[in-house]
Amino acid sequence: MDAVVQPLLVLVRGGGDLGTGVAHRLHRAGFRMVITELPEPLVIRRAVAFASAIYEGCVQVEGVEARLAEDEAQAQDLMRRRVVPVLVDPAGQFMRVLRPDVVVDARMAKRSLDTRICDASVVVGLGPGFSAGQDVHAVIETARGHNLGRVLLQGSAEPDSHVPGQVQGFGRERVLWAPCAGTFRGLQHIGERVEPGQVVAEVTAQPIRAGIAGVLRGILHDGLQVHDGQKVGDIDPRGIVEHCFTISDKARAIGGGVLEAILHLQPHSTA
């Protein structure tokens, strides 16, 4: 009797909206998935982020469920049930325990951290901060434009412009910024309509006002400590509520790039 071949195990470091887009696409393609996160992830688009399981215990994004796991045993049990486990693992220790076939660094730090090309058979980095062939096997372009989602087997992604991507002509003004350091508290919910000048959140009683009209697409979890000038939310001027609760076109394109990279680098693998 032929031995049963296990689907490849993919560990995604970072369960924000882009990491979730990757994990969702790979999960749907049949891979076993696990996500690692910080104890208090600074997730803006919480409605479409598996990292929200850190706060909520369990979340669903477009029909795929993710649950907080306490240890390897719980993570393995969840994967057997086709649930995506989310582990608190700031130091990356579960890479050594779970020994994934693929590691995807989706933390979007925009600089080199601690992911190494020897972490797995296939190591993929999202966006700037990685060099293909040196610290990862492949880099996925994350900048909007002609090359979004492109797989780079040599070189690096476009450098961080430090300028928010434009939506209907709005860039920096569609982003909510912390006015000072302190404790964050949201006053409006994701998907709600906001108007220019409306107070939508606060940091230690200092108000954060909407710069444009639209729907609140994302906002930090209450109680987090933020620094002056930190991004804490964003407004979508298109005003389509459904977009707040579904994976973005950008995240899907990047997820497709990761899938391509895995199949290219391990063409005989089984998903």
N, C-alpha and C positions, 0 to 999 in steps of 0.2 A: 504494500500500500504506500502510495506517495505521501511524503510528509506535508502537513499543512503549512503553507507559507504565510507568515504574518505580514500584514500591510506595514509599510515603512512607518516608523515613529518620527514625527516632526515636533520639535520643541521650538516654540515661538517666544522669544524674549520681548515682552511688552504686549499688553492686550488693549492698547488704545484703538482708535477707529481704523488705522491702517493695519495694525497687527491683527485686528479682528477680521478685516476684509480678507487678509491672507489666510487666516485659520479657517474662516467660513468656506472659502473656495476649496481649500485642500481637504477639509472635512467632507464636503459634498463629493469630492473626487475619490474618496475612499481611504485617505490616509488616517492613521491614528494621530491625534493631536493632543498636545499639552501646552499650556501657557504659563509662563512665570512672570511675576510682577513684584513691585515694591509693596511694603506694608500699607502705604497710603498713596496709591497712584494718583498723579495729577492729570486726570482724564477730563477733557472738555466735552467731547461728544459721548457722554455717558450712556445715552439711549442705544448706541450701536457699538458698545465696547464691552468685550468679555471681561475686561479688568473690573467692571462694576460688580462682579461677583465677590470681589474682596469686601465690598461694603454691604451688598445685598444678600450674599450667600448663594443666590441662584439668579441667572439672567437668561433671557432668550433673545436672540437676534435672528430675525428672518427664519424662524423655525428650527434653529440650532441652539441647543441648551448648553450652558456652561455653569459649572458649580465649583465653589471653593473646596479645595482638598487640603487636608491637614498633613498628609504624608504620602509616601510612594504607594503604599497599599491602597489607600483611598483613590489615588490617581489611577492606578491600574484597574480598579473595580469600575470607576466611571468610564474609562475608555472601553472596557468590555461592553458597557451599556450604551455606547455611542454618544456619551456625554463628554464635553470638553472639560477636563480638569484645569483649575487655575490654582497655582501654588505660589505662596509668598516665598520669594527666593532672590533677594537682592544680590547675593554673592555668587549665584550661579552654581550652587552645590548640587542641584538636582540633575545637571548635565552629567555629572560623574556617576550619579546613582542610577538614572534612567538609561543612560548611554543611547541617546537618540541617533537615528540614522542621518537626520537632517537638523541643523540649527538655523533658525532665521532670527537675525537681530532686527527687531522692529521698534526699538526704543526711540529712534529718531533723535539721538543725542547730538547729531551734526558734528561729532568728533569721535575719535577712536577711544573706546573704553576698554573692556576686557575680553571681547570676543576674539577668538583665534581660529586660524584655518585648520588647526588640528582638533577642534572641538567635536567634529563629526566627519563622516564621509563626504557630506555636502554642507557647506556653510555659506549662507547668503546674507548679505547686508542690504538694508533699505536706505537709499539716499546717500548724502555726503558723509564723509568720515571714514569710509572704507576704501581699500584699494584691492581690486580683484587680482588674484594671483599672489597676493602677499598676506593679508590678514583674513580674507574670505575667498571662496572660490568664484563667487559671482556677486555683482552689485546690481540692484534694480533702481533705475532712474525714477525719482519721485517728483521731480519738478514738472509742473503742468506744461504742456506744449507737445511738440512733435514726437519727442522721445519718451514721454510718460509710459512707464511700464517696460521699457526696453531692458533686456538682459545684457549686462556688460561683463565680459570674461577677461577684460584687461582694462586697467585704468580705474577712474573714479566717476561718480555722478557729478552733476553740476554743483558748484559750491553754493552754500546757503546764502541767499540774497538778503536775508533778514527783513524782507518785505512780504507781508501777507499776500497770498494770491488774490487776484481781483475776481469779484463776483458782480456782474452787471456794473462794472466801473468802480466799485467800492473795494478798497484794499484795507489800509490800516484803520479807517473809520468804522469798519464793520466788526472790529475786534474790541472786546471789553478788556480793559487793563486795570490792574490794581493801583489805586492812587497812593498807597503807602504800604508798609509792612504791617502784618497783623493777621487776625483771624477772619477768614472769609465766610460770608453768609449770602446765599442767594435769596432774592425776594420774588422772583418769577420762575415759572417752570418751563422746561424744554417744550417747545411747540407753541408757546403762547405768543401772541402778537404784542410787539412793543413799538413805541413811537419815539421820535427824537426828543431827547431831554428827559425821558422817563427813567426813574431810578429802578434798576433791575437787580442790583446787588449792593453789598457794602463790605468794607474791610474795616473792622474796629470802628464802626459807626460813621466811617467816611463813605459817602454815596458813590456808586458807579452808575453813570447815566448812559443810556443808549445814544449812539451818535447818528444812527439812521433808523428808518422804519423797516420792519420786517418781522420774521419769526425768530425766536430764540432757539438757535440750532444746538447750542451746547453751553454748559456752565459747570464749573467745578462743584464737587461735593461739599456740603456745608462742613464747617469746623476745621478746614485745612489751614495751615499756616502758609502765607504767601509773602513774597517780597515786593518791594516797590517796583512798579512797571511790569509785573508778571502778567502774562495772558491768563485770563480767568473765564472767558466765555466768547462766543461769537454769534453774530446775527446774520441771518440769510435774507438778503433784500428781495429774493424771488417770492418769498412769502408762502411757499408750499409746505404745509405742515407735514405731509407724508415724508418729505425729504429728511426731516429730523429723526425719523425712526427707521430709516433704511440705509443700507451700506452705500456709500458714495461711488460715483463713477471712477474717481481717482483710486479709491481703495480696491475696487474690483479690477482695475487695470494693473495695479501693482500685484494683486493676488495672482492674476494671470501670468505675470512675469515670473513670479516665484515658482509657479507650477511648471512653466517652461524650463526654468533653470534646473529644477530637480530632475525632470525627465531627460534633459539634455546631458546632465552630468552623471546620472545613473539610469541610462536608457533601458537596462534590462531589469530594473526594479519592478516590484509589484505594489500597486497602490490598493 
